[in-house]
């Protein structure tokens, strides 16, 4: 696009630097995408979910330790 229609992209002085930056950005995106897919697959395969019979959560808010944020 820089060589065929350079008038569409303003502010480019050096085409080689722009080309290198574009390939660097593409490589960074590809690596991040692959790492994300691997992480999602890893989490899906190693998911451990505890199901309680009574359906209660494993934590409860301690009402006496909550701050009032200036409502007194």
C-alpha angles and dihedrals in degrees: 000000000000092000099036100042110010092159090073092062115052129194098038112132101165119038094195093055090048091049092050092048092050092051090046091052091047091050092049090051092048093050092047091048094050092047090051093051091048090049093049092049092047093050092046092052095045099042115137117190123185114208117199119211094224094043097234121145120249093242137049129196114248103228094195092057097049117107121233095214096223100317093126 
